[in-house]
């Protein structure tokens, strides 16, 4: 949240399985825009989208953990 996002987006990770997890942000063409390890016990991540060289549009956030893979759509709005 928020979605659509303009600056910072928060990602809730409640119930994340123990072990190594990875968060990735992809554009519509499947290009990786961000890749980040997630520490065990993390409940929320804040991503500063202003630090990324991305444009307005639809992106996909993928979380890979011991529980499997989850993908959610994120809409980014640039001023």
N, C-alpha and C positions, 0 to 999 in steps of 0.2 A: 504494500500500500504506500502511497496512493497509486492508483492505476486508472487513468493515465498519469504519468509522472513527468515532472519538468526539471527537477533538480535531484533531490535525494529520494531513493526508494528503499523501503524497509521490507525485509523478507523474514517472515515468521518461520522458525524451524522447530517448533515444539514437537517432541516425540522423536527426535532424530536418533537413529540407531547408533550404538557405540561403534567406534572405528573411524577410519578415514572417510571423509566425505568431500565432494568437490562441487562447486557451483560454477556454472558457465553461462555466459550471455551470448546468444547467437543472433545474427540478422536473418532476414528472410531468405537469403541465399545460402545460409548455413555457415557463414564465416564467423569464427570465434572473435568476439569483441572483448571478452573478459574471461579469465579463468582464475579461480581462487580456491585454495584449500579452506575447509571449514573445520575448526577445532571441535573436538568432542565436547559436548556440554553447551555449545553455543545455541541460544534460543532465538536470537534475532540478529540479522546482518543489516547494516545500512550501507547502501551503495551510492556514492556520489557520482551521478551521471554526468555532471558538468566536467569531471576529470577525464571523461572518455570522448574520443573524437567520433561521435555518432550523431546522426541527423534524426529529425522527426520520423516516426514510423513505427512499425510493429517489430518487436523483438521477442525472443523466447528465452526464458530462464530455465535451465536444466540443473536439477540437483541429483547427484548420484551418491548413494549411500549404501550401507549394508541392507537396507530395506528395499532397495531397488532404485528406479529412476522416476523422477517426477518432472514434468515439463509444464510450464505456465506461460501464457502470452502476456507480454508487457508492452504497453503503448507509451512511447516517448514523444513528448511535445517540446519542441525547441522554440524559443521566442524569436 
